[in-house]
Amino acid sequence: MAPGPASGYDGVVNDSFLVRAAGFGPRGTPSDEALAAEHISGLEWWHPREVAAYDGPDIFSPRDLAALLTDLIASGVPAAPIPLGV
């Protein structure tokens, strides 16, 4: 499978939510094949420090995710939704 957007792809809108939960493995119900078809090669938890220090080929979205997570942890949940950008 070639990297990059699938034929006909015209963008995406992501909504992010804070959900407090007991620890669990980051795995949903899709099969490995279904994840691969969506160009998802793995799932894992990241600490904001790890996000900030990451120097690999992948890109976090939003780009300032580490700062946003750090602020969320320090200041708590905002009173209203905030636009995150890319």
Secondary structure, DSSP 8 states (H G I E B T S, - for coil): --SS--TT-----------------S--SS-HHHHHHTT--------HHHHHH--SS---SSTTHHHHHHHHHHH-S-SS------
